[in-house]
Amino acid sequence: MGIPLFAAAILIAIAGMGIFAIGFDQGHLFSIVLGQEAFHDLYLHELTHDMRHAAGFPCH
């Protein structure tokens, strides 16, 4: 008896969203709520800035 397929799919989706949020987001996620202001303020980018560099993602 292994891991159910839907559980694995959900975990893969969560991991993918986490990698996007830490490595590539430049205001895209908060732009849903804040609009164009999110691309200027970069809240998530600033929150995960040091983690990005530690993981090897360039961000500037």
PDB file of N, CA, C and O in Angstrom, chain B, residues numbered from 101:
ATOM      1  N   MET B 101       0.858  -1.181   0.000  1.00  0.00           N
ATOM      2  CA  MET B 101       0.000   0.000   0.000  1.00  0.00           C
ATOM      3  C   MET B 101       0.898   1.237   0.000  1.00  0.00           C
ATOM      4  O   MET B 101       1.681   1.444   0.927  1.00  0.00           O
ATOM      5  N   GLY B 102       0.781   2.038  -1.025  1.00  0.00           N
ATOM      6  CA  GLY B 102       1.626   3.215  -1.165  1.00  0.00           C
ATOM      7  C   GLY B 102       0.878   4.496  -0.855  1.00  0.00           C
ATOM      8  O   GLY B 102      -0.218   4.490  -0.294  1.00  0.00           O
ATOM      9  N   ILE B 103       1.491   5.560  -1.229  1.00  0.00           N
ATOM     10  CA  ILE B 103       0.893   6.883  -1.039  1.00  0.00           C
ATOM     11  C   ILE B 103      -0.201   7.076  -2.088  1.00  0.00           C
ATOM     12  O   ILE B 103       0.021   6.781  -3.263  1.00  0.00           O
ATOM     13  N   PRO B 104      -1.373   7.563  -1.690  1.00  0.00           N
ATOM     14  CA  PRO B 104      -2.434   7.809  -2.674  1.00  0.00           C
ATOM     15  C   PRO B 104      -1.990   8.839  -3.713  1.00  0.00           C
ATOM     16  O   PRO B 104      -1.284   9.794  -3.388  1.00  0.00           O
ATOM     17  N   LEU B 105      -2.399   8.642  -4.940  1.00  0.00           N
ATOM     18  CA  LEU B 105      -1.993   9.503  -6.041  1.00  0.00           C
ATOM     19  C   LEU B 105      -2.410  10.951  -5.822  1.00  0.00           C
ATOM     20  O   LEU B 105      -1.637  11.863  -6.115  1.00  0.00           O
ATOM     21  N   PHE B 106      -3.625  11.180  -5.309  1.00  0.00           N
ATOM     22  CA  PHE B 106      -4.064  12.566  -5.095  1.00  0.00           C
ATOM     23  C   PHE B 106      -3.247  13.253  -4.016  1.00  0.00           C
ATOM     24  O   PHE B 106      -3.024  14.460  -4.101  1.00  0.00           O
ATOM     25  N   ALA B 107      -2.795  12.525  -3.005  1.00  0.00           N
ATOM     26  CA  ALA B 107      -1.972  13.114  -1.957  1.00  0.00           C
ATOM     27  C   ALA B 107      -0.610  13.521  -2.524  1.00  0.00           C
ATOM     28  O   ALA B 107      -0.093  14.586  -2.186  1.00  0.00           O
ATOM     29  N   ALA B 108      -0.039  12.696  -3.366  1.00  0.00           N
ATOM     30  CA  ALA B 108       1.241  13.027  -3.997  1.00  0.00           C
ATOM     31  C   ALA B 108       1.092  14.238  -4.911  1.00  0.00           C
ATOM     32  O   ALA B 108       1.971  15.099  -4.949  1.00  0.00           O
ATOM     33  N   ALA B 109      -0.011  14.310  -5.643  1.00  0.00           N
ATOM     34  CA  ALA B 109      -0.248  15.447  -6.534  1.00  0.00           C
ATOM     35  C   ALA B 109      -0.396  16.739  -5.746  1.00  0.00           C
ATOM     36  O   ALA B 109       0.121  17.776  -6.162  1.00  0.00           O
ATOM     37  N   ILE B 110      -1.084  16.696  -4.629  1.00  0.00           N
ATOM     38  CA  ILE B 110      -1.248  17.886  -3.785  1.00  0.00           C
ATOM     39  C   ILE B 110       0.103  18.327  -3.222  1.00  0.00           C
ATOM     40  O   ILE B 110       0.408  19.520  -3.210  1.00  0.00           O
ATOM     41  N   LEU B 111       0.902  17.388  -2.763  1.00  0.00           N
ATOM     42  CA  LEU B 111       2.225  17.733  -2.220  1.00  0.00           C
ATOM     43  C   LEU B 111       3.142  18.316  -3.300  1.00  0.00           C
ATOM     44  O   LEU B 111       3.899  19.248  -3.029  1.00  0.00           O
ATOM     45  N   ILE B 112       3.081  17.785  -4.495  1.00  0.00           N
ATOM     46  CA  ILE B 112       3.888  18.318  -5.602  1.00  0.00           C
ATOM     47  C   ILE B 112       3.439  19.732  -5.944  1.00  0.00           C
ATOM     48  O   ILE B 112       4.278  20.590  -6.220  1.00  0.00           O
ATOM     49  N   ALA B 113       2.141  19.992  -5.932  1.00  0.00           N
ATOM     50  CA  ALA B 113       1.629  21.335  -6.219  1.00  0.00           C
ATOM     51  C   ALA B 113       2.062  22.325  -5.140  1.00  0.00           C
ATOM     52  O   ALA B 113       2.442  23.452  -5.458  1.00  0.00           O
ATOM     53  N   ILE B 114       2.012  21.927  -3.880  1.00  0.00           N
ATOM     54  CA  ILE B 114       2.442  22.797  -2.789  1.00  0.00           C
ATOM     55  C   ILE B 114       3.931  23.083  -2.889  1.00  0.00           C
ATOM     56  O   ILE B 114       4.358  24.218  -2.679  1.00  0.00           O
ATOM     57  N   ALA B 115       4.725  22.071  -3.208  1.00  0.00           N
ATOM     58  CA  ALA B 115       6.168  22.266  -3.367  1.00  0.00           C
ATOM     59  C   ALA B 115       6.460  23.201  -4.540  1.00  0.00           C
ATOM     60  O   ALA B 115       7.330  24.066  -4.441  1.00  0.00           O
ATOM     61  N   GLY B 116       5.748  23.035  -5.633  1.00  0.00           N
ATOM     62  CA  GLY B 116       5.938  23.916  -6.791  1.00  0.00           C
ATOM     63  C   GLY B 116       5.607  25.365  -6.472  1.00  0.00           C
ATOM     64  O   GLY B 116       6.327  26.275  -6.880  1.00  0.00           O
ATOM     65  N   MET B 117       4.513  25.579  -5.740  1.00  0.00           N
ATOM     66  CA  MET B 117       4.146  26.945  -5.358  1.00  0.00           C
ATOM     67  C   MET B 117       5.178  27.535  -4.407  1.00  0.00           C
ATOM     68  O   MET B 117       5.486  28.724  -4.487  1.00  0.00           O
ATOM     69  N   GLY B 118       5.713  26.719  -3.513  1.00  0.00           N
ATOM     70  CA  GLY B 118       6.740  27.205  -2.590  1.00  0.00           C
ATOM     71  C   GLY B 118       8.014  27.590  -3.318  1.00  0.00           C
ATOM     72  O   GLY B 118       8.619  28.617  -3.011  1.00  0.00           O
ATOM     73  N   ILE B 119       8.425  26.780  -4.276  1.00  0.00           N
ATOM     74  CA  ILE B 119       9.625  27.111  -5.054  1.00  0.00           C
ATOM     75  C   ILE B 119       9.406  28.392  -5.846  1.00  0.00           C
ATOM     76  O   ILE B 119      10.307  29.225  -5.938  1.00  0.00           O
ATOM     77  N   PHE B 120       8.213  28.556  -6.419  1.00  0.00           N
ATOM     78  CA  PHE B 120       7.914  29.795  -7.140  1.00  0.00           C
ATOM     79  C   PHE B 120       7.949  30.988  -6.204  1.00  0.00           C
ATOM     80  O   PHE B 120       8.540  32.016  -6.535  1.00  0.00           O
ATOM     81  N   ALA B 121       7.320  30.866  -5.032  1.00  0.00           N
ATOM     82  CA  ALA B 121       7.253  31.993  -4.097  1.00  0.00           C
ATOM     83  C   ALA B 121       8.634  32.395  -3.608  1.00  0.00           C
ATOM     84  O   ALA B 121       8.923  33.586  -3.490  1.00  0.00           O
ATOM     85  N   ILE B 122       9.484  31.432  -3.324  1.00  0.00           N
ATOM     86  CA  ILE B 122      10.813  31.747  -2.814  1.00  0.00           C
ATOM     87  C   ILE B 122      11.759  32.153  -3.930  1.00  0.00           C
ATOM     88  O   ILE B 122      12.548  33.083  -3.761  1.00  0.00           O
ATOM     89  N   GLY B 123      11.695  31.484  -5.049  1.00  0.00           N
ATOM     90  CA  GLY B 123      12.707  31.694  -6.068  1.00  0.00           C
ATOM     91  C   GLY B 123      12.395  32.684  -7.161  1.00  0.00           C
ATOM     92  O   GLY B 123      13.308  33.302  -7.709  1.00  0.00           O
ATOM     93  N   PHE B 124      11.133  32.852  -7.493  1.00  0.00           N
ATOM     94  CA  PHE B 124      10.837  33.615  -8.707  1.00  0.00           C
ATOM     95  C   PHE B 124       9.850  34.763  -8.535  1.00  0.00           C
ATOM     96  O   PHE B 124       9.760  35.618  -9.416  1.00  0.00           O
ATOM     97  N   ASP B 125       9.111  34.812  -7.436  1.00  0.00           N
ATOM     98  CA  ASP B 125       8.075  35.828  -7.297  1.00  0.00           C
ATOM     99  C   ASP B 125       8.675  37.226  -7.194  1.00  0.00           C
ATOM    100  O   ASP B 125       9.575  37.472  -6.391  1.00  0.00           O
ATOM    101  N   GLN B 126       8.170  38.124  -8.007  1.00  0.00           N
ATOM    102  CA  GLN B 126       8.592  39.527  -7.991  1.00  0.00           C
ATOM    103  C   GLN B 126       7.356  40.414  -7.835  1.00  0.00           C
ATOM    104  O   GLN B 126       7.233  41.438  -8.506  1.00  0.00           O
ATOM    105  N   GLY B 127       6.448  40.018  -6.953  1.00  0.00           N
ATOM    106  CA  GLY B 127       5.224  40.763  -6.742  1.00  0.00           C
ATOM    107  C   GLY B 127       4.003  40.123  -7.359  1.00  0.00           C
ATOM    108  O   GLY B 127       2.895  40.639  -7.211  1.00  0.00           O
ATOM    109  N   HIS B 128       4.180  39.008  -8.051  1.00  0.00           N
ATOM    110  CA  HIS B 128       3.070  38.385  -8.767  1.00  0.00           C
ATOM    111  C   HIS B 128       1.971  37.874  -7.839  1.00  0.00           C
ATOM    112  O   HIS B 128       0.790  38.048  -8.136  1.00  0.00           O
ATOM    113  N   LEU B 129       2.333  37.254  -6.735  1.00  0.00           N
ATOM    114  CA  LEU B 129       1.312  36.675  -5.859  1.00  0.00           C
ATOM    115  C   LEU B 129       0.489  37.754  -5.167  1.00  0.00           C
ATOM    116  O   LEU B 129      -0.734  37.636  -5.089  1.00  0.00           O
ATOM    117  N   PHE B 130       1.135  38.805  -4.663  1.00  0.00           N
ATOM    118  CA  PHE B 130       0.401  39.873  -3.991  1.00  0.00           C
ATOM    119  C   PHE B 130      -0.295  40.807  -4.972  1.00  0.00           C
ATOM    120  O   PHE B 130      -1.149  41.591  -4.559  1.00  0.00           O
ATOM    121  N   SER B 131       0.042  40.747  -6.259  1.00  0.00           N
ATOM    122  CA  SER B 131      -0.622  41.617  -7.228  1.00  0.00           C
ATOM    123  C   SER B 131      -2.091  41.255  -7.388  1.00  0.00           C
ATOM    124  O   SER B 131      -2.883  42.071  -7.859  1.00  0.00           O
ATOM    125  N   ILE B 132      -2.459  40.046  -7.003  1.00  0.00           N
ATOM    126  CA  ILE B 132      -3.857  39.634  -7.046  1.00  0.00           C
ATOM    127  C   ILE B 132      -4.685  40.522  -6.111  1.00  0.00           C
ATOM    128  O   ILE B 132      -5.825  40.871  -6.418  1.00  0.00           O
ATOM    129  N   VAL B 133      -4.097  40.881  -4.970  1.00  0.00           N
ATOM    130  CA  VAL B 133      -4.799  41.687  -3.976  1.00  0.00           C
ATOM    131  C   VAL B 133      -4.443  43.168  -4.099  1.00  0.00           C
ATOM    132  O   VAL B 133      -5.328  44.022  -4.039  1.00  0.00           O
ATOM    133  N   LEU B 134      -3.151  43.481  -4.272  1.00  0.00           N
ATOM    134  CA  LEU B 134      -2.692  44.867  -4.228  1.00  0.00           C
ATOM    135  C   LEU B 134      -2.600  45.549  -5.584  1.00  0.00           C
ATOM    136  O   LEU B 134      -2.421  46.765  -5.645  1.00  0.00           O
ATOM    137  N   GLY B 135      -2.717  44.806  -6.661  1.00  0.00           N
ATOM    138  CA  GLY B 135      -2.608  45.388  -7.996  1.00  0.00           C
ATOM    139  C   GLY B 135      -1.161  45.739  -8.341  1.00  0.00           C
ATOM    140  O   GLY B 135      -0.232  45.058  -7.907  1.00  0.00           O
ATOM    141  N   GLN B 136      -0.977  46.790  -9.113  1.00  0.00           N
ATOM    142  CA  GLN B 136       0.350  47.177  -9.594  1.00  0.00           C
ATOM    143  C   GLN B 136       1.290  47.602  -8.467  1.00  0.00           C
ATOM    144  O   GLN B 136       2.509  47.552  -8.636  1.00  0.00           O
ATOM    145  N   GLU B 137       0.754  48.015  -7.334  1.00  0.00           N
ATOM    146  CA  GLU B 137       1.581  48.425  -6.193  1.00  0.00           C
ATOM    147  C   GLU B 137       2.460  47.277  -5.702  1.00  0.00           C
ATOM    148  O   GLU B 137       3.555  47.521  -5.195  1.00  0.00           O
ATOM    149  N   ALA B 138       2.008  46.039  -5.840  1.00  0.00           N
ATOM    150  CA  ALA B 138       2.766  44.877  -5.382  1.00  0.00           C
ATOM    151  C   ALA B 138       4.080  44.728  -6.134  1.00  0.00           C
ATOM    152  O   ALA B 138       5.063  44.258  -5.561  1.00  0.00           O
ATOM    153  N   PHE B 139       4.120  45.119  -7.411  1.00  0.00           N
ATOM    154  CA  PHE B 139       5.355  45.012  -8.191  1.00  0.00           C
ATOM    155  C   PHE B 139       6.385  46.044  -7.738  1.00  0.00           C
ATOM    156  O   PHE B 139       7.580  45.880  -7.987  1.00  0.00           O
ATOM    157  N   HIS B 140       5.936  47.087  -7.085  1.00  0.00           N
ATOM    158  CA  HIS B 140       6.853  48.113  -6.570  1.00  0.00           C
ATOM    159  C   HIS B 140       7.323  47.778  -5.157  1.00  0.00           C
ATOM    160  O   HIS B 140       8.501  47.951  -4.841  1.00  0.00           O
ATOM    161  N   ASP B 141       6.417  47.302  -4.303  1.00  0.00           N
ATOM    162  CA  ASP B 141       6.746  47.061  -2.895  1.00  0.00           C
ATOM    163  C   ASP B 141       7.498  45.753  -2.660  1.00  0.00           C
ATOM    164  O   ASP B 141       8.361  45.700  -1.784  1.00  0.00           O
ATOM    165  N   LEU B 142       7.198  44.710  -3.407  1.00  0.00           N
ATOM    166  CA  LEU B 142       7.890  43.409  -3.333  1.00  0.00           C
ATOM    167  C   LEU B 142       7.975  42.844  -1.912  1.00  0.00           C
ATOM    168  O   LEU B 142       9.057  42.495  -1.440  1.00  0.00           O
ATOM    169  N   TYR B 143       6.831  42.757  -1.238  1.00  0.00           N
ATOM    170  CA  TYR B 143       6.817  42.265   0.136  1.00  0.00           C
ATOM    171  C   TYR B 143       7.377  40.853   0.260  1.00  0.00           C
ATOM    172  O   TYR B 143       8.229  40.601   1.113  1.00  0.00           O
ATOM    173  N   LEU B 144       6.922  39.950  -0.558  1.00  0.00           N
ATOM    174  CA  LEU B 144       7.372  38.561  -0.475  1.00  0.00           C
ATOM    175  C   LEU B 144       8.839  38.442  -0.851  1.00  0.00           C
ATOM    176  O   LEU B 144       9.568  37.648  -0.257  1.00  0.00           O
ATOM    177  N   HIS B 145       9.278  39.216  -1.824  1.00  0.00           N
ATOM    178  CA  HIS B 145      10.684  39.210  -2.229  1.00  0.00           C
ATOM    179  C   HIS B 145      11.575  39.628  -1.064  1.00  0.00           C
ATOM    180  O   HIS B 145      12.591  38.987  -0.794  1.00  0.00           O
ATOM    181  N   GLU B 146      11.201  40.686  -0.385  1.00  0.00           N
ATOM    182  CA  GLU B 146      12.008  41.160   0.742  1.00  0.00           C
ATOM    183  C   GLU B 146      11.978  40.175   1.901  1.00  0.00           C
ATOM    184  O   GLU B 146      12.972  40.026   2.611  1.00  0.00           O
ATOM    185  N   LEU B 147      10.854  39.505   2.099  1.00  0.00           N
ATOM    186  CA  LEU B 147      10.738  38.532   3.184  1.00  0.00           C
ATOM    187  C   LEU B 147      11.646  37.324   2.941  1.00  0.00           C
ATOM    188  O   LEU B 147      12.218  36.781   3.886  1.00  0.00           O
ATOM    189  N   THR B 148      11.779  36.906   1.689  1.00  0.00           N
ATOM    190  CA  THR B 148      12.545  35.701   1.375  1.00  0.00           C
ATOM    191  C   THR B 148      13.892  36.021   0.721  1.00  0.00           C
ATOM    192  O   THR B 148      14.520  35.128   0.153  1.00  0.00           O
ATOM    193  N   HIS B 149      14.342  37.262   0.787  1.00  0.00           N
ATOM    194  CA  HIS B 149      15.535  37.700   0.069  1.00  0.00           C
ATOM    195  C   HIS B 149      16.788  36.873   0.411  1.00  0.00           C
ATOM    196  O   HIS B 149      17.453  36.353  -0.485  1.00  0.00           O
ATOM    197  N   ASP B 150      17.096  36.758   1.681  1.00  0.00           N
ATOM    198  CA  ASP B 150      18.297  36.018   2.075  1.00  0.00           C
ATOM    199  C   ASP B 150      18.167  34.527   1.781  1.00  0.00           C
ATOM    200  O   ASP B 150      19.152  33.870   1.444  1.00  0.00           O
ATOM    201  N   MET B 151      16.954  33.991   1.906  1.00  0.00           N
ATOM    202  CA  MET B 151      16.728  32.584   1.601  1.00  0.00           C
ATOM    203  C   MET B 151      16.960  32.328   0.110  1.00  0.00           C
ATOM    204  O   MET B 151      17.455  31.266  -0.268  1.00  0.00           O
ATOM    205  N   ARG B 152      16.604  33.299  -0.737  1.00  0.00           N
ATOM    206  CA  ARG B 152      16.848  33.158  -2.175  1.00  0.00           C
ATOM    207  C   ARG B 152      18.330  33.000  -2.462  1.00  0.00           C
ATOM    208  O   ARG B 152      18.732  32.110  -3.211  1.00  0.00           O
ATOM    209  N   HIS B 153      19.138  33.860  -1.867  1.00  0.00           N
ATOM    210  CA  HIS B 153      20.572  33.782  -2.108  1.00  0.00           C
ATOM    211  C   HIS B 153      21.172  32.490  -1.546  1.00  0.00           C
ATOM    212  O   HIS B 153      22.056  31.898  -2.164  1.00  0.00           O
ATOM    213  N   ALA B 154      20.704  32.061  -0.398  1.00  0.00           N
ATOM    214  CA  ALA B 154      21.212  30.828   0.204  1.00  0.00           C
ATOM    215  C   ALA B 154      20.857  29.616  -0.670  1.00  0.00           C
ATOM    216  O   ALA B 154      21.614  28.647  -0.736  1.00  0.00           O
ATOM    217  N   ALA B 155      19.704  29.681  -1.334  1.00  0.00           N
ATOM    218  CA  ALA B 155      19.274  28.571  -2.189  1.00  0.00           C
ATOM    219  C   ALA B 155      19.864  28.660  -3.593  1.00  0.00           C
ATOM    220  O   ALA B 155      19.686  27.746  -4.398  1.00  0.00           O
ATOM    221  N   GLY B 156      20.562  29.751  -3.893  1.00  0.00           N
ATOM    222  CA  GLY B 156      21.210  29.885  -5.200  1.00  0.00           C
ATOM    223  C   GLY B 156      20.388  30.586  -6.255  1.00  0.00           C
ATOM    224  O   GLY B 156      20.768  30.577  -7.426  1.00  0.00           O
ATOM    225  N   PHE B 157      19.268  31.199  -5.883  1.00  0.00           N
ATOM    226  CA  PHE B 157      18.457  31.949  -6.840  1.00  0.00           C
ATOM    227  C   PHE B 157      18.985  33.383  -6.933  1.00  0.00           C
ATOM    228  O   PHE B 157      19.085  34.064  -5.913  1.00  0.00           O
ATOM    229  N   PRO B 158      19.322  33.851  -8.131  1.00  0.00           N
ATOM    230  CA  PRO B 158      19.694  35.255  -8.246  1.00  0.00           C
ATOM    231  C   PRO B 158      18.429  36.118  -8.245  1.00  0.00           C
ATOM    232  O   PRO B 158      17.400  35.713  -8.786  1.00  0.00           O
ATOM    233  N   CYS B 159      18.503  37.283  -7.649  1.00  0.00           N
ATOM    234  CA  CYS B 159      17.311  38.130  -7.643  1.00  0.00           C
ATOM    235  C   CYS B 159      17.629  39.579  -7.954  1.00  0.00           C
ATOM    236  O   CYS B 159      16.710  40.392  -8.054  1.00  0.00           O
ATOM    237  N   HIS B 160      18.878  39.927  -8.108  1.00  0.00           N
ATOM    238  CA  HIS B 160      19.225  41.289  -8.541  1.00  0.00           C
ATOM    239  C   HIS B 160      20.614  41.310  -9.082  1.00  0.00           C
ATOM    240  O   HIS B 160      21.098  42.362  -9.499  1.00  0.00           O
TER     241      HIS B 160
END
